[in-house]
């Protein structure tokens, strides 16, 4: 093993980081925009430098050795620190050119991403936003690797090793078409509520949610006639049927020709928050974007 840092090419650390993440010379080469022989040569130099094979062949690619796993976190931190070091100390939104990857549900798309993009186009037109779906199981690893910069989640689904900040408190309302038979009175009794045909948004396709839990405490039930996995289709179904839905208030406020009424029982709301990894915690650009998320979220509730 070579202990002289002067002989270590920092490009080798980028290669090691990619190899650990990808578990394949071919995929690492694609990620680094290099040829496969070039990355293979870099791996040979890394093995010589650290005095360890670093990877062994397995049925599904390459498996990192204990030494490689040991190096994974320090190498990522070194690369992050270097990228911050090379960036200008002052972040200028108007001249900034970058891509920010944000993990969000379709609800968060409407509640946070839409007002965020409106603000970005005016204040930082060179910042692009790539939105990807929430993956709870891979949330930490995607943020750690830098594949995602920010996640719009809830405190309950945020791993403890991540930084987080609450954006706002959300509450539930009832939503139905404007000329719905029960909309004329302006109030909705518990009996009327339970008698309606309901739509439920469930990513798993279930027919039970927080509203049903609240009803159960009162010894009541409702009929859920339809379950959908996205909020996006919900308004169209409500406009075309006599069905009703219990939805987050911020989502309901964005739709015309639909009536909003308070539910006749207490349905617990939730906290919408954002989470990010230590690698972006001190980065001026990401600090600015997170602050803008807070600002647009607070303005939307005003």
C-alpha positions as CSV (number, residue, x, y, z in Angstrom):
1,X,0.0,0.0,0.0
2,X,1.2,3.5,-0.9
3,X,0.9,6.0,1.9
4,X,2.0,9.0,-0.1
5,X,-1.0,11.1,-1.0
6,X,1.1,13.0,-3.6
7,X,1.0,9.9,-5.8
8,X,-2.8,9.6,-5.6
9,X,-4.7,11.0,-8.6
10,X,-8.0,12.4,-7.5
11,X,-9.6,11.0,-10.7
12,X,-8.9,7.6,-9.2
13,X,-11.1,8.4,-6.2
14,X,-13.9,9.4,-8.7
15,X,-13.5,6.0,-10.3
16,X,-13.5,4.2,-7.0
17,X,-16.7,6.0,-6.0
18,X,-18.4,5.0,-9.3
19,X,-17.2,1.4,-9.1
20,X,-18.5,1.0,-5.5
21,X,-21.9,2.5,-6.5
22,X,-22.3,0.7,-9.7
23,X,-20.7,-2.7,-9.0
24,X,-19.6,-2.9,-12.6
25,X,-16.7,-1.6,-14.7
26,X,-19.0,-1.1,-17.7
27,X,-21.6,1.0,-15.7
28,X,-18.9,2.9,-13.9
29,X,-17.3,3.8,-17.3
30,X,-20.7,5.0,-18.6
31,X,-21.2,7.2,-15.5
32,X,-17.7,8.7,-15.8
33,X,-18.0,9.1,-19.7
34,X,-14.8,6.9,-20.0
35,X,-14.0,3.7,-21.9
36,X,-14.2,0.4,-20.2
37,X,-10.4,-0.3,-20.7
38,X,-9.7,3.1,-19.1
39,X,-11.7,2.3,-16.0
40,X,-10.1,-1.2,-15.8
41,X,-6.7,0.5,-15.8
42,X,-7.8,2.9,-13.1
43,X,-9.0,-0.1,-11.0
44,X,-5.6,-1.7,-11.4
45,X,-3.9,1.4,-10.1
46,X,-6.3,1.6,-7.2
47,X,-5.5,-2.0,-6.2
48,X,-1.8,-1.2,-6.3
49,X,-2.3,2.0,-4.3
50,X,-4.4,0.5,-1.5
51,X,-2.8,-3.0,-1.5
52,X,-6.2,-4.6,-1.8
53,X,-8.2,-6.3,-4.6
54,X,-11.1,-3.9,-3.7
55,X,-13.6,-5.9,-5.8
56,X,-14.1,-9.6,-6.4
57,X,-16.2,-11.1,-9.2
58,X,-19.6,-12.4,-8.3
59,X,-22.6,-13.7,-10.3
60,X,-24.1,-10.2,-10.6
61,X,-21.1,-8.1,-11.3
62,X,-18.4,-7.1,-8.7
63,X,-18.7,-7.3,-5.0
64,X,-16.6,-4.7,-2.9
65,X,-14.2,-6.1,-0.4
66,X,-14.2,-5.1,3.3
67,X,-11.5,-2.5,2.5
68,X,-13.6,-1.0,-0.3
69,X,-16.7,-0.8,1.9
70,X,-14.4,1.0,4.5
71,X,-13.3,3.5,1.9
72,X,-16.8,4.2,0.5
73,X,-18.0,6.9,2.9
74,X,-14.7,8.8,3.3
75,X,-14.2,8.9,-0.5
76,X,-17.7,10.3,-1.1
77,X,-17.0,13.0,1.6
78,X,-13.7,13.9,0.0
79,X,-15.2,14.3,-3.4
80,X,-18.1,16.4,-2.0
81,X,-15.6,18.6,-0.1
82,X,-13.5,19.1,-3.3
83,X,-16.6,20.0,-5.4
84,X,-17.6,22.6,-2.8
85,X,-14.0,23.9,-2.6
86,X,-13.9,24.5,-6.4
87,X,-17.2,26.3,-6.4
88,X,-17.4,30.1,-6.0
89,X,-17.8,31.1,-2.4
90,X,-20.7,33.4,-3.4
91,X,-23.8,31.8,-5.0
92,X,-25.5,33.9,-7.6
93,X,-28.9,32.5,-8.5
94,X,-29.3,34.6,-11.6
95,X,-26.1,33.3,-13.2
96,X,-26.2,29.8,-11.7
97,X,-26.4,26.8,-14.0
98,X,-27.1,23.4,-12.4
99,X,-29.5,20.6,-12.1
100,X,-31.3,19.8,-8.8
101,X,-32.8,16.4,-8.5
102,X,-35.9,16.3,-6.2
103,X,-37.8,13.2,-5.0
104,X,-41.5,14.0,-4.7
105,X,-45.0,12.4,-4.7
106,X,-47.6,13.6,-7.1
107,X,-49.1,15.5,-4.2
108,X,-45.8,17.3,-3.5
109,X,-45.5,18.0,-7.2
110,X,-48.6,20.2,-7.0
111,X,-48.1,21.6,-3.5
112,X,-44.4,22.4,-3.6
113,X,-42.7,21.8,-6.9
114,X,-45.2,23.9,-8.9
115,X,-44.7,27.1,-6.8
116,X,-41.0,26.3,-6.6
117,X,-40.6,26.3,-10.4
118,X,-42.6,29.5,-10.7
119,X,-40.1,31.2,-8.3
120,X,-37.0,29.5,-9.9
121,X,-37.8,30.7,-13.4
122,X,-37.9,34.3,-12.1
123,X,-34.9,34.2,-9.7
124,X,-32.7,31.4,-11.1
125,X,-33.6,30.6,-14.7
126,X,-30.4,28.5,-15.2
127,X,-31.4,26.0,-12.5
128,X,-33.0,22.9,-13.9
129,X,-35.2,20.5,-11.7
130,X,-35.4,16.8,-12.3
131,X,-38.3,15.2,-10.4
132,X,-38.3,11.5,-9.6
133,X,-40.8,9.4,-7.6
134,X,-40.3,8.7,-3.9
135,X,-38.6,5.5,-3.2
136,X,-38.7,5.0,0.6
137,X,-36.5,1.9,0.6
138,X,-33.7,3.6,-1.3
139,X,-34.2,7.1,0.0
140,X,-31.0,7.3,2.1
141,X,-28.7,5.6,-0.5
142,X,-30.0,7.8,-3.4
143,X,-29.3,10.9,-1.4
144,X,-25.9,9.6,-0.1
145,X,-24.8,8.8,-3.7
146,X,-25.9,12.2,-5.0
147,X,-28.5,10.7,-7.4
148,X,-31.1,12.8,-5.5
149,X,-30.4,16.2,-3.9
150,X,-33.6,16.7,-2.0
151,X,-36.6,14.6,-0.9
152,X,-40.0,16.0,-0.2
153,X,-41.3,13.5,2.4
154,X,-42.7,13.4,6.0
155,X,-40.8,13.2,9.2
156,X,-42.1,9.7,9.7
157,X,-40.5,8.5,6.5
158,X,-37.2,10.3,6.9
159,X,-34.2,8.2,8.0
160,X,-32.5,9.5,11.1
161,X,-29.1,10.0,9.4
162,X,-30.5,12.7,7.1
163,X,-31.0,16.4,7.7
164,X,-34.6,17.5,7.6
165,X,-36.8,20.6,8.0
166,X,-40.6,20.9,8.1
167,X,-42.2,22.9,5.4
168,X,-45.8,23.1,6.6
169,X,-48.7,21.4,8.3
170,X,-51.3,19.9,6.1
171,X,-55.0,19.3,6.9
172,X,-57.7,17.3,5.1
173,X,-60.9,18.6,3.5
174,X,-63.8,17.0,1.6
175,X,-63.9,17.6,-2.1
176,X,-66.8,17.0,-4.5
177,X,-68.2,18.5,-7.7
178,X,-69.8,22.0,-7.3
179,X,-73.3,20.7,-8.1
180,X,-73.1,17.6,-5.9
181,X,-76.4,16.9,-4.2
182,X,-74.9,17.4,-0.7
183,X,-73.0,20.6,-1.6
184,X,-76.0,23.0,-1.7
185,X,-76.4,23.1,2.1
186,X,-72.7,24.0,2.7
187,X,-72.4,21.5,5.5
188,X,-71.9,17.8,5.7
189,X,-73.2,15.7,8.5
190,X,-71.5,12.5,9.7
191,X,-74.5,10.5,8.5
192,X,-74.3,12.1,5.0
193,X,-70.6,11.6,4.9
194,X,-70.8,7.9,5.6
195,X,-73.6,7.5,3.1
196,X,-71.6,8.8,0.2
197,X,-69.5,6.9,-2.3
198,X,-65.9,7.7,-1.7
199,X,-62.6,7.7,-3.7
200,X,-59.4,6.9,-1.8
201,X,-55.9,7.6,-2.9
202,X,-53.7,4.7,-2.1
203,X,-50.3,3.8,-3.6
204,X,-50.9,0.2,-2.7
205,X,-54.4,0.1,-4.1
206,X,-56.1,-0.4,-0.7
207,X,-59.5,0.7,0.5
208,X,-58.5,1.9,4.0
209,X,-56.8,5.1,5.1
210,X,-56.5,7.7,7.8
211,X,-60.2,8.7,7.4
212,X,-61.3,5.1,8.0
213,X,-59.1,4.9,11.1
214,X,-60.8,8.1,12.4
215,X,-64.3,6.7,11.6
216,X,-63.4,3.4,13.4
217,X,-62.8,5.3,16.6
218,X,-66.4,6.6,16.3
219,X,-67.7,3.1,15.5
220,X,-68.6,4.2,12.0
221,X,-67.6,3.2,8.5
222,X,-67.9,4.6,4.9
223,X,-68.1,3.0,1.5
224,X,-65.0,3.4,-0.6
225,X,-66.0,2.7,-4.2
226,X,-62.7,3.4,-5.9
227,X,-59.0,3.4,-5.0
228,X,-56.5,5.2,-7.2
229,X,-52.8,5.5,-6.9
230,X,-52.5,9.1,-7.9
231,X,-54.1,12.5,-6.9
232,X,-53.7,13.7,-10.4
233,X,-56.8,11.8,-11.8
234,X,-58.9,12.5,-8.8
235,X,-60.5,15.9,-9.8
236,X,-61.7,14.5,-13.2
237,X,-63.4,11.6,-11.5
238,X,-65.1,13.9,-9.0
239,X,-66.3,16.2,-11.7
240,X,-67.9,13.3,-13.6
241,X,-69.5,11.4,-10.7
242,X,-71.3,11.9,-7.4
243,X,-68.3,10.5,-5.5
244,X,-66.5,12.5,-2.9
245,X,-63.0,12.4,-1.5
246,X,-61.0,13.4,1.6
247,X,-57.9,15.1,0.3
248,X,-55.1,17.4,1.5
249,X,-56.3,21.0,1.6
250,X,-53.5,22.4,-0.6
251,X,-54.4,20.0,-3.4
252,X,-58.1,20.8,-3.2
253,X,-57.5,24.6,-3.5
254,X,-56.0,24.3,-6.9
255,X,-59.1,22.9,-8.7
256,X,-62.0,24.9,-10.2
257,X,-65.6,23.6,-10.4
258,X,-65.1,21.6,-7.3
259,X,-66.5,22.3,-3.8
260,X,-64.5,22.1,-0.6
261,X,-66.2,21.3,2.7
262,X,-64.8,20.5,6.1
263,X,-65.1,16.8,7.1
264,X,-67.6,16.1,9.8
265,X,-65.0,14.4,11.9
266,X,-61.4,15.0,12.9
267,X,-59.1,13.5,10.3
268,X,-55.4,13.8,11.5
269,X,-53.3,15.8,9.0
270,X,-49.6,15.4,8.3
271,X,-46.3,17.4,8.2
272,X,-44.7,17.9,4.8
273,X,-41.0,18.2,5.1
274,X,-37.8,18.0,3.1
275,X,-34.8,15.8,3.7
276,X,-31.2,16.0,2.4
277,X,-27.8,14.4,3.0
278,X,-24.8,15.8,4.7
279,X,-23.0,15.9,1.3
280,X,-25.2,18.9,0.3
281,X,-25.7,20.4,3.7
282,X,-23.2,23.2,3.4
283,X,-23.4,23.7,-0.4
284,X,-24.5,27.4,-1.0
285,X,-26.6,26.5,-4.0
286,X,-28.5,23.8,-2.3
287,X,-28.9,25.9,0.8
288,X,-30.5,28.6,-1.4
289,X,-32.8,26.1,-3.1
290,X,-33.9,24.7,0.3
291,X,-34.6,28.2,1.6
292,X,-36.7,28.9,-1.5
293,X,-38.7,25.7,-0.8
294,X,-39.5,27.0,2.7
295,X,-40.4,30.4,1.3
296,X,-42.8,29.2,-1.4
297,X,-44.4,26.7,1.0
298,X,-45.1,29.4,3.5
299,X,-46.4,31.8,0.9
300,X,-48.8,29.1,-0.4
301,X,-50.4,28.8,3.0
302,X,-50.8,32.5,3.4
